[in-house]
Every structure is written in C-alpha cells, then in structure tokens.
Amino acid sequence: MTAPPSFASPRTTPGSTTPFDVGLPVLRLVLGAIMIVHGTQKLFRWFDGPGIKATGGFFSRAGYPAGETMAAIAGLTETLGGLGLILGLLTPLAAAAVVGIMINAITLKWSGAVLGMKGVEFESLIIAAAVTLALTGPGRFAVDSFLPVLRNHRLVHGVLALVLGVVLALVVLLLRD
C-alpha cells in the first residue's frame, strides 16, 4: 500500500520538477510584466502611458505632496518590483513593493461601498498574487534559488516583507492631505 503523493512541499528530490516549479514562474512572469508596464507608463510614457508630469499632476490632485516625486517613486517601485518578480530576485521584497503600491491604488479608487469592489478587482487580484509569491517564494527557477542567502525561502521572510510593504504603504497614505 503506497501513500498518496504529497504536494505540501514545493521541493522533492534534487532534479525533479514539481507543479510549484512550473506554476510559480508563470505567476511571477505575468504579474511582473503587468507591473513593469504600469511602472514604465508612469516613468517613460511607454505603452501609451501618461509619463511623470501627468502622473505627478494626478498624484497632486489626489492629495499627495510633491506629485512628480511621488509619480517617480510609484513608477520605480512598480518597475523594479515587477523586474524582481520576473527574475525571482528578492522575491518577498519585490512582492511587498507591489502590495504597497496596490494598497495606495485601492485607497484612491475604492468608493467605500461594503458590497461590490467598485472597480478595484484588478488591484485586489494583484495583491493576492503578490502575497502568494511573498509567502510561497519564487520557486526553484529563480535567481533567489542560486544565491546562498536567499536559497531557502522561509514563511517568516514573506511575512516580514509584507509587513514592511503594508507599513510603508500606510506611511505614504498618511502623507496625503
């Protein structure tokens, strides 16, 4: 009598490929690409984006101080966070950066209605995907798995990174008028 296969651990024997090894890079690639597109829209006007000046105006109207500086920070955070996710480099921190940006985005868009997300479904899904990556780690096919310090992802790393991302998001929200 054999035991049923367990999928509790993303790693099995050396050299074997698990569902985690295949699925996590797909999630990292798609989420990272979405974030890079949004970041470069703000920074460089790529992909029909508004650029720093227009995005800065939006941030100023939304009550953030130094609108263009905040636009640059948001664009860099999205771009570098997305790049980190695609590469699987500093994955918990990259995911936490995405969570922080999306907390601010939801705060700006949400109408306050308890029922119905009122236009923040996309941002909520991005947060869920980023939290998943922060907590699970990037998988075996990631730069993190080749660096001794980052090779063994621990749940506590993801939790601490997410706490940092949420705290920084709240600090930025407190800066608003």
TORPA-4810 file (N, C-alpha, C, O; in nm, 3 decimals):
<nodes>
NODE_1_0.085_-0.118_0.000_0.000_0.000_0.000_0.089_0.124_0.000_0.174_0.140_0.088_M
NODE_2_0.071_0.211_-0.096_0.153_0.331_-0.105_0.074_0.452_-0.060_-0.048_0.458_-0.075_T
NODE_3_0.146_0.547_-0.004_0.082_0.671_0.041_0.053_0.759_-0.078_0.127_0.755_-0.177_A
NODE_4_-0.053_0.839_-0.071_-0.082_0.932_-0.181_0.028_1.037_-0.189_0.092_1.068_-0.089_P
NODE_5_0.050_1.091_-0.310_0.155_1.192_-0.322_0.121_1.317_-0.240_0.005_1.355_-0.230_P
NODE_6_0.222_1.377_-0.185_0.203_1.498_-0.106_0.256_1.617_-0.184_0.364_1.613_-0.243_S
NODE_7_0.177_1.723_-0.185_0.220_1.846_-0.251_0.244_1.955_-0.147_0.238_2.073_-0.179_F
NODE_8_0.271_1.915_-0.024_0.291_2.011_0.084_0.420_2.088_0.069_0.429_2.203_0.114_A
NODE_9_0.520_2.030_0.006_0.648_2.096_-0.010_0.676_2.122_-0.157_0.655_2.033_-0.240_S
NODE_10_0.722_2.242_-0.192_0.750_2.270_-0.332_0.871_2.196_-0.385_0.894_2.196_-0.506_P
NODE_11_0.950_2.135_-0.300_1.069_2.063_-0.343_1.055_1.915_-0.311_1.004_1.877_-0.205_R
NODE_12_1.100_1.833_-0.402_1.103_1.690_-0.375_1.248_1.647_-0.384_1.332_1.700_-0.311_T
NODE_13_1.279_1.554_-0.468_1.417_1.510_-0.482_1.492_1.602_-0.577_1.431_1.662_-0.665_T
NODE_14_1.622_1.615_-0.560_1.700_1.700_-0.649_1.681_1.658_-0.795_1.684_1.540_-0.829_P
NODE_15_1.661_1.757_-0.879_1.647_1.731_-1.022_1.504_1.703_-1.067_1.477_1.704_-1.187_G
NODE_16_1.412_1.678_-0.974_1.274_1.654_-1.014_1.199_1.787_-1.022_1.226_1.879_-0.945_S
NODE_17_1.106_1.795_-1.114_1.027_1.916_-1.133_0.890_1.895_-1.071_0.825_1.794_-1.094_T
NODE_18_0.847_1.992_-0.992_0.719_1.984_-0.923_0.621_2.082_-0.986_0.662_2.168_-1.065_T
NODE_19_0.493_2.073_-0.952_0.397_2.173_-1.001_0.434_2.314_-0.959_0.410_2.410_-1.033_P
NODE_20_0.493_2.329_-0.840_0.535_2.461_-0.794_0.644_2.518_-0.885_0.645_2.638_-0.915_F
NODE_21_0.735_2.432_-0.928_0.845_2.475_-1.014_0.795_2.530_-1.147_0.860_2.615_-1.207_D
NODE_22_0.683_2.482_-1.192_0.626_2.526_-1.320_0.529_2.642_-1.300_0.530_2.738_-1.377_V
NODE_23_0.445_2.633_-1.198_0.340_2.733_-1.178_0.388_2.867_-1.126_0.342_2.971_-1.171_G
NODE_24_0.481_2.866_-1.030_0.527_2.992_-0.972_0.596_3.083_-1.073_0.572_3.204_-1.070_L
NODE_25_0.680_3.031_-1.162_0.737_3.121_-1.262_0.633_3.184_-1.356_0.650_3.297_-1.401_P
NODE_26_0.528_3.111_-1.386_0.421_3.168_-1.469_0.358_3.286_-1.397_0.339_3.392_-1.456_V
NODE_27_0.326_3.267_-1.270_0.268_3.376_-1.190_0.364_3.493_-1.180_0.323_3.608_-1.194_L
NODE_28_0.492_3.465_-1.156_0.592_3.572_-1.146_0.603_3.649_-1.276_0.608_3.772_-1.275_R
NODE_29_0.607_3.577_-1.388_0.623_3.641_-1.519_0.505_3.733_-1.551_0.525_3.847_-1.592_L
NODE_30_0.384_3.683_-1.534_0.266_3.762_-1.569_0.252_3.882_-1.475_0.231_3.994_-1.522_V
NODE_31_0.262_3.859_-1.346_0.248_3.970_-1.251_0.361_4.072_-1.270_0.337_4.192_-1.269_L
NODE_32_0.482_4.023_-1.287_0.595_4.113_-1.308_0.579_4.197_-1.434_0.608_4.317_-1.433_G
NODE_33_0.534_4.135_-1.542_0.515_4.209_-1.668_0.407_4.316_-1.653_0.423_4.428_-1.702_A
NODE_34_0.298_4.283_-1.585_0.192_4.382_-1.562_0.248_4.501_-1.485_0.220_4.616_-1.519_I
NODE_35_0.327_4.474_-1.382_0.380_4.582_-1.301_0.482_4.666_-1.379_0.484_4.788_-1.366_M
NODE_36_0.565_4.601_-1.460_0.663_4.676_-1.540_0.591_4.766_-1.639_0.632_4.881_-1.657_I
NODE_37_0.486_4.718_-1.702_0.411_4.802_-1.796_0.355_4.924_-1.723_0.369_5.036_-1.772_V
NODE_38_0.293_4.903_-1.609_0.236_5.017_-1.534_0.343_5.114_-1.487_0.323_5.235_-1.492_H
NODE_39_0.456_5.062_-1.443_0.564_5.149_-1.398_0.625_5.231_-1.510_0.649_5.350_-1.495_G
NODE_40_0.650_5.166_-1.624_0.712_5.238_-1.735_0.614_5.334_-1.802_0.656_5.430_-1.867_T
NODE_41_0.484_5.311_-1.786_0.387_5.410_-1.833_0.406_5.541_-1.756_0.401_5.650_-1.813_Q
NODE_42_0.427_5.528_-1.626_0.446_5.647_-1.543_0.581_5.712_-1.568_0.591_5.835_-1.575_K
NODE_43_0.684_5.631_-1.581_0.820_5.685_-1.591_0.854_5.740_-1.728_0.913_5.848_-1.740_L
NODE_44_0.818_5.665_-1.833_0.870_5.696_-1.967_0.763_5.718_-2.073_0.795_5.738_-2.190_F
NODE_45_0.635_5.716_-2.034_0.523_5.730_-2.127_0.516_5.613_-2.224_0.455_5.624_-2.331_R
NODE_46_0.577_5.501_-2.188_0.570_5.382_-2.273_0.429_5.324_-2.265_0.356_5.353_-2.170_W
NODE_47_0.392_5.244_-2.361_0.263_5.174_-2.364_0.148_5.272_-2.346_0.054_5.246_-2.271_F
NODE_48_0.156_5.384_-2.416_0.053_5.490_-2.411_0.032_5.545_-2.270_-0.080_5.584_-2.235_D
NODE_49_0.136_5.549_-2.190_0.126_5.598_-2.053_0.133_5.749_-2.045_0.173_5.815_-2.141_G
NODE_50_0.096_5.803_-1.931_0.091_5.948_-1.914_0.227_6.014_-1.887_0.241_6.134_-1.911_P
NODE_51_0.326_5.940_-1.838_0.455_5.999_-1.804_0.455_6.061_-1.666_0.353_6.064_-1.597_G
NODE_52_0.572_6.109_-1.628_0.593_6.163_-1.492_0.509_6.288_-1.468_0.444_6.300_-1.364_I
NODE_53_0.510_6.381_-1.562_0.443_6.509_-1.539_0.292_6.491_-1.519_0.236_6.542_-1.422_K
NODE_54_0.227_6.418_-1.609_0.083_6.397_-1.597_0.049_6.311_-1.475_-0.048_6.338_-1.404_A
NODE_55_0.128_6.207_-1.451_0.104_6.123_-1.334_0.126_6.204_-1.207_0.054_6.188_-1.108_T
NODE_56_0.228_6.290_-1.209_0.253_6.378_-1.095_0.135_6.470_-1.068_0.100_6.495_-0.952_G
NODE_57_0.075_6.521_-1.173_-0.045_6.604_-1.157_-0.158_6.526_-1.092_-0.228_6.577_-1.004_G
NODE_58_-0.175_6.402_-1.136_-0.278_6.316_-1.074_-0.249_6.296_-0.926_-0.340_6.308_-0.843_F
NODE_59_-0.123_6.266_-0.893_-0.088_6.246_-0.752_-0.111_6.374_-0.671_-0.160_6.367_-0.558_F
NODE_60_-0.079_6.489_-0.726_-0.102_6.615_-0.656_-0.250_6.638_-0.631_-0.290_6.675_-0.521_S
NODE_61_-0.333_6.615_-0.734_-0.478_6.631_-0.719_-0.535_6.531_-0.618_-0.637_6.559_-0.554_R
NODE_62_-0.471_6.416_-0.603_-0.517_6.314_-0.508_-0.470_6.344_-0.366_-0.503_6.269_-0.273_A
NODE_63_-0.393_6.453_-0.348_-0.353_6.493_-0.214_-0.214_6.451_-0.172_-0.174_6.476_-0.058_G
NODE_64_-0.139_6.389_-0.261_-0.002_6.351_-0.227_0.088_6.474_-0.242_0.070_6.553_-0.335_Y
NODE_65_0.186_6.491_-0.151_0.280_6.602_-0.167_0.379_6.570_-0.278_0.404_6.453_-0.308_P
NODE_66_0.435_6.673_-0.339_0.537_6.655_-0.443_0.494_6.550_-0.545_0.554_6.443_-0.555_A
NODE_67_0.390_6.583_-0.618_0.327_6.489_-0.710_0.422_6.419_-0.806_0.413_6.297_-0.823_G
NODE_68_0.513_6.494_-0.868_0.604_6.432_-0.963_0.703_6.339_-0.894_0.740_6.235_-0.949_E
NODE_69_0.745_6.374_-0.774_0.833_6.285_-0.698_0.759_6.157_-0.662_0.815_6.048_-0.674_T
NODE_70_0.636_6.170_-0.619_0.555_6.051_-0.586_0.532_5.966_-0.711_0.531_5.844_-0.702_M
NODE_71_0.512_6.030_-0.826_0.495_5.955_-0.951_0.621_5.877_-0.985_0.614_5.762_-1.028_A
NODE_72_0.735_5.940_-0.965_0.862_5.870_-0.990_0.881_5.753_-0.894_0.923_5.645_-0.935_A
NODE_73_0.848_5.775_-0.768_0.859_5.667_-0.669_0.765_5.552_-0.705_0.805_5.436_-0.701_I
NODE_74_0.642_5.584_-0.742_0.546_5.480_-0.779_0.593_5.406_-0.903_0.588_5.283_-0.909_A
NODE_75_0.638_5.480_-1.003_0.685_5.417_-1.127_0.806_5.328_-1.105_0.813_5.218_-1.159_G
NODE_76_0.900_5.375_-1.025_1.018_5.294_-0.995_0.981_5.170_-0.913_1.034_5.061_-0.936_L
NODE_77_0.892_5.188_-0.817_0.850_5.075_-0.735_0.782_4.969_-0.820_0.810_4.850_-0.805_T
NODE_78_0.693_5.010_-0.908_0.625_4.914_-0.996_0.723_4.846_-1.091_0.718_4.725_-1.109_E
NODE_79_0.811_4.925_-1.151_0.905_4.870_-1.249_1.005_4.776_-1.182_1.025_4.664_-1.229_T
NODE_80_1.068_4.821_-1.075_1.169_4.737_-1.009_1.106_4.618_-0.937_1.163_4.509_-0.934_L
NODE_81_0.988_4.639_-0.878_0.917_4.527_-0.816_0.880_4.422_-0.921_0.895_4.302_-0.897_G
NODE_82_0.832_4.468_-1.037_0.799_4.375_-1.144_0.921_4.302_-1.196_0.915_4.182_-1.223_G
NODE_83_1.031_4.372_-1.211_1.155_4.309_-1.257_1.203_4.205_-1.155_1.246_4.096_-1.193_L
NODE_84_1.196_4.240_-1.027_1.233_4.145_-0.922_1.148_4.019_-0.926_1.198_3.909_-0.906_G
NODE_85_1.019_4.036_-0.952_0.930_3.919_-0.960_0.964_3.833_-1.081_0.972_3.711_-1.070_L
NODE_86_0.985_3.894_-1.197_1.018_3.816_-1.316_1.145_3.736_-1.296_1.151_3.618_-1.330_I
NODE_87_1.247_3.801_-1.240_1.374_3.732_-1.218_1.370_3.636_-1.099_1.453_3.546_-1.089_L
NODE_88_1.274_3.656_-1.010_1.275_3.580_-0.886_1.388_3.626_-0.798_1.453_3.545_-0.732_G
NODE_89_1.412_3.756_-0.796_1.521_3.816_-0.719_1.463_3.898_-0.605_1.382_3.989_-0.626_L
NODE_90_1.504_3.865_-0.483_1.449_3.932_-0.364_1.296_3.927_-0.368_1.229_4.026_-0.343_L
NODE_91_1.245_3.811_-0.400_1.103_3.793_-0.428_1.010_3.844_-0.318_0.914_3.914_-0.351_T
NODE_92_1.034_3.815_-0.190_0.943_3.868_-0.088_0.939_4.021_-0.088_0.832_4.080_-0.071_P
NODE_93_1.054_4.085_-0.106_1.056_4.231_-0.108_0.991_4.287_-0.235_0.920_4.388_-0.229_L
NODE_94_1.015_4.223_-0.348_0.951_4.267_-0.473_0.799_4.255_-0.462_0.726_4.345_-0.503_A
NODE_95_0.753_4.145_-0.406_0.609_4.125_-0.388_0.552_4.226_-0.289_0.442_4.278_-0.310_A
NODE_96_0.626_4.255_-0.183_0.580_4.353_-0.084_0.571_4.493_-0.145_0.481_4.570_-0.110_A
NODE_97_0.663_4.526_-0.234_0.656_4.655_-0.303_0.528_4.665_-0.385_0.462_4.769_-0.386_A
NODE_98_0.494_4.557_-0.453_0.371_4.554_-0.533_0.249_4.569_-0.442_0.156_4.643_-0.475_V
NODE_99_0.248_4.501_-0.330_0.137_4.511_-0.235_0.122_4.656_-0.187_0.011_4.708_-0.181_V
NODE_100_0.232_4.720_-0.152_0.226_4.858_-0.104_0.169_4.954_-0.207_0.086_5.038_-0.175_G
NODE_101_0.213_4.940_-0.331_0.162_5.025_-0.439_0.012_5.002_-0.458_-0.064_5.098_-0.476_I
NODE_102_-0.029_4.877_-0.455_-0.170_4.845_-0.478_-0.259_4.889_-0.362_-0.376_4.921_-0.384_M
NODE_103_-0.207_4.891_-0.241_-0.285_4.945_-0.129_-0.317_5.091_-0.155_-0.429_5.136_-0.133_I
NODE_104_-0.219_5.166_-0.203_-0.243_5.307_-0.236_-0.340_5.319_-0.353_-0.427_5.407_-0.351_N
NODE_105_-0.327_5.234_-0.454_-0.417_5.240_-0.569_-0.561_5.212_-0.527_-0.654_5.281_-0.571_A
NODE_106_-0.580_5.112_-0.443_-0.715_5.079_-0.397_-0.773_5.193_-0.315_-0.891_5.227_-0.328_I
NODE_107_-0.691_5.254_-0.231_-0.737_5.366_-0.149_-0.786_5.480_-0.236_-0.884_5.547_-0.203_T
NODE_108_-0.719_5.503_-0.348_-0.760_5.611_-0.438_-0.886_5.577_-0.517_-0.967_5.665_-0.545_L
NODE_109_-0.903_5.451_-0.553_-1.014_5.412_-0.641_-1.141_5.368_-0.570_-1.250_5.387_-0.622_K
NODE_110_-1.128_5.311_-0.451_-1.242_5.247_-0.387_-1.346_5.349_-0.345_-1.313_5.453_-0.289_W
NODE_111_-1.470_5.319_-0.374_-1.579_5.411_-0.342_-1.623_5.402_-0.197_-1.698_5.487_-0.150_S
NODE_112_-1.578_5.300_-0.125_-1.616_5.284_0.014_-1.735_5.192_0.034_-1.771_5.163_0.148_G
NODE_113_-1.796_5.146_-0.074_-1.910_5.055_-0.061_-1.864_4.922_-0.003_-1.760_4.868_-0.042_A
NODE_114_-1.941_4.870_0.090_-1.907_4.742_0.152_-1.931_4.629_0.054_-1.849_4.537_0.044_V
NODE_115_-2.041_4.633_-0.018_-2.073_4.529_-0.115_-2.025_4.573_-0.253_-2.050_4.685_-0.296_L
NODE_116_-1.958_4.485_-0.321_-1.908_4.519_-0.454_-1.776_4.592_-0.443_-1.760_4.682_-0.361_G
NODE_117_-1.684_4.554_-0.525_-1.550_4.610_-0.516_-1.540_4.747_-0.583_-1.443_4.820_-0.560_M
NODE_118_-1.637_4.783_-0.664_-1.641_4.915_-0.726_-1.512_4.953_-0.799_-1.456_5.060_-0.776_K
NODE_119_-1.466_4.865_-0.886_-1.353_4.900_-0.969_-1.216_4.866_-0.916_-1.116_4.909_-0.974_G
NODE_120_-1.205_4.793_-0.807_-1.074_4.759_-0.754_-1.046_4.608_-0.760_-0.958_4.558_-0.691_V
NODE_121_-1.122_4.537_-0.843_-1.100_4.393_-0.855_-0.960_4.363_-0.906_-0.894_4.272_-0.855_E
NODE_122_-0.915_4.437_-1.006_-0.782_4.414_-1.065_-0.672_4.433_-0.961_-0.583_4.350_-0.948_F
NODE_123_-0.679_4.542_-0.889_-0.579_4.571_-0.786_-0.583_4.465_-0.675_-0.479_4.426_-0.622_E
NODE_124_-0.703_4.420_-0.640_-0.717_4.316_-0.538_-0.654_4.185_-0.584_-0.590_4.117_-0.505_S
NODE_125_-0.673_4.151_-0.710_-0.612_4.029_-0.763_-0.460_4.040_-0.767_-0.389_3.943_-0.740_L
NODE_126_-0.410_4.158_-0.801_-0.265_4.180_-0.799_-0.212_4.162_-0.657_-0.107_4.100_-0.638_I
NODE_127_-0.281_4.216_-0.558_-0.238_4.199_-0.419_-0.237_4.051_-0.382_-0.141_4.003_-0.321_I
NODE_128_-0.342_3.979_-0.418_-0.348_3.836_-0.384_-0.233_3.759_-0.448_-0.173_3.673_-0.384_A
NODE_129_-0.202_3.790_-0.573_-0.091_3.721_-0.642_0.042_3.756_-0.577_0.127_3.668_-0.558_A
NODE_130_0.062_3.883_-0.542_0.187_3.924_-0.479_0.203_3.863_-0.341_0.312_3.820_-0.304_A
NODE_131_0.095_3.859_-0.263_0.101_3.796_-0.131_0.135_3.649_-0.145_0.215_3.595_-0.068_V
NODE_132_0.075_3.583_-0.244_0.105_3.442_-0.269_0.254_3.422_-0.294_0.314_3.331_-0.237_T
NODE_133_0.313_3.505_-0.378_0.456_3.491_-0.409_0.543_3.525_-0.289_0.646_3.461_-0.267_L
NODE_134_0.503_3.625_-0.211_0.581_3.659_-0.092_0.582_3.543_0.008_0.683_3.516_0.072_A
NODE_135_0.470_3.476_0.021_0.459_3.370_0.120_0.515_3.236_0.073_0.571_3.161_0.152_L
NODE_136_0.500_3.207_-0.056_0.549_3.078_-0.107_0.693_3.083_-0.152_0.762_2.981_-0.151_T
NODE_137_0.739_3.201_-0.191_0.871_3.213_-0.251_0.860_3.200_-0.402_0.751_3.174_-0.454_G
NODE_138_0.971_3.218_-0.472_0.967_3.225_-0.618_0.966_3.090_-0.689_0.940_3.085_-0.809_P
NODE_139_0.993_2.982_-0.618_1.008_2.853_-0.684_1.155_2.828_-0.717_1.241_2.914_-0.695_G
NODE_140_1.181_2.711_-0.769_1.319_2.669_-0.794_1.384_2.746_-0.909_1.504_2.773_-0.904_R
NODE_141_1.308_2.783_-1.010_1.366_2.850_-1.126_1.363_3.001_-1.106_1.286_3.072_-1.171_F
NODE_142_1.448_3.049_-1.017_1.453_3.190_-0.982_1.595_3.223_-0.940_1.669_3.137_-0.893_A
NODE_143_1.633_3.348_-0.956_1.765_3.393_-0.915_1.785_3.367_-0.765_1.894_3.329_-0.723_V
NODE_144_1.681_3.389_-0.686_1.691_3.366_-0.541_1.743_3.227_-0.508_1.818_3.210_-0.411_D
NODE_145_1.705_3.127_-0.586_1.745_2.990_-0.553_1.892_2.961_-0.584_1.942_2.854_-0.550_S
NODE_146_1.960_3.056_-0.649_2.103_3.039_-0.677_2.190_3.120_-0.581_2.313_3.108_-0.585_F
NODE_147_2.129_3.200_-0.496_2.203_3.283_-0.401_2.194_3.219_-0.262_2.084_3.200_-0.211_L
NODE_148_2.307_3.187_-0.201_2.305_3.115_-0.073_2.218_3.179_0.034_2.149_3.108_0.106_P
NODE_149_2.221_3.310_0.045_2.144_3.377_0.149_1.994_3.365_0.124_1.915_3.360_0.219_V
NODE_150_1.953_3.359_-0.002_1.811_3.359_-0.036_1.757_3.223_-0.077_1.637_3.208_-0.098_L
NODE_151_1.844_3.126_-0.088_1.807_2.995_-0.142_1.692_2.929_-0.067_1.600_2.876_-0.128_R
NODE_152_1.696_2.933_0.063_1.594_2.864_0.144_1.490_2.964_0.192_1.501_3.023_0.300_N
NODE_153_1.389_2.982_0.110_1.280_3.074_0.144_1.207_3.024_0.268_1.177_2.905_0.280_H
NODE_154_1.180_3.114_0.357_1.106_3.081_0.479_0.980_3.168_0.483_0.980_3.282_0.437_R
NODE_155_0.876_3.113_0.538_0.750_3.185_0.551_0.770_3.317_0.624_0.710_3.418_0.588_L
NODE_156_0.855_3.316_0.725_0.878_3.438_0.803_0.936_3.549_0.715_0.907_3.666_0.739_V
NODE_157_1.017_3.515_0.615_1.071_3.617_0.524_0.957_3.687_0.450_0.954_3.809_0.439_H
NODE_158_0.863_3.607_0.401_0.749_3.664_0.330_0.662_3.748_0.419_0.619_3.857_0.380_G
NODE_159_0.636_3.700_0.538_0.552_3.774_0.632_0.618_3.907_0.669_0.552_4.011_0.669_V
NODE_160_0.746_3.904_0.701_0.817_4.028_0.737_0.819_4.127_0.621_0.801_4.247_0.641_L
NODE_161_0.842_4.078_0.500_0.842_4.166_0.383_0.704_4.228_0.363_0.693_4.347_0.334_A
NODE_162_0.598_4.148_0.379_0.463_4.202_0.362_0.429_4.305_0.469_0.365_4.406_0.440_L
NODE_163_0.472_4.281_0.591_0.451_4.380_0.698_0.521_4.510_0.660_0.463_4.618_0.675_V
NODE_164_0.643_4.500_0.613_0.716_4.620_0.569_0.641_4.692_0.457_0.627_4.814_0.461_L
NODE_165_0.593_4.618_0.358_0.519_4.678_0.246_0.393_4.749_0.292_0.363_4.859_0.245_G
NODE_166_0.319_4.687_0.384_0.195_4.748_0.434_0.227_4.872_0.517_0.160_4.974_0.502_V
NODE_167_0.327_4.865_0.603_0.364_4.980_0.686_0.406_5.098_0.598_0.364_5.211_0.621_V
NODE_168_0.490_5.070_0.498_0.532_5.179_0.409_0.415_5.236_0.330_0.409_5.357_0.307_L
NODE_169_0.323_5.151_0.288_0.204_5.199_0.218_0.123_5.291_0.308_0.074_5.395_0.263_A
NODE_170_0.108_5.254_0.433_0.033_5.337_0.528_0.104_5.469_0.554_0.040_5.573_0.568_L
NODE_171_0.237_5.466_0.562_0.312_5.592_0.579_0.287_5.684_0.460_0.264_5.803_0.479_V
NODE_172_0.292_5.631_0.341_0.266_5.713_0.223_0.124_5.767_0.225_0.101_5.883_0.191_V
NODE_173_0.028_5.685_0.265_-0.110_5.732_0.274_-0.125_5.844_0.378_-0.206_5.935_0.360_L
NODE_174_-0.048_5.837_0.485_-0.055_5.941_0.587_0.002_6.074_0.538_-0.028_6.179_0.595_L
NODE_175_0.081_6.071_0.433_0.138_6.193_0.377_0.035_6.272_0.297_0.053_6.391_0.270_L
NODE_176_-0.073_6.206_0.259_-0.176_6.274_0.179_-0.248_6.380_0.261_-0.263_6.370_0.383_R
NODE_177_-0.292_6.483_0.189_-0.370_6.591_0.256_-0.505_6.542_0.298_-0.584_6.617_0.355_D
</nodes>
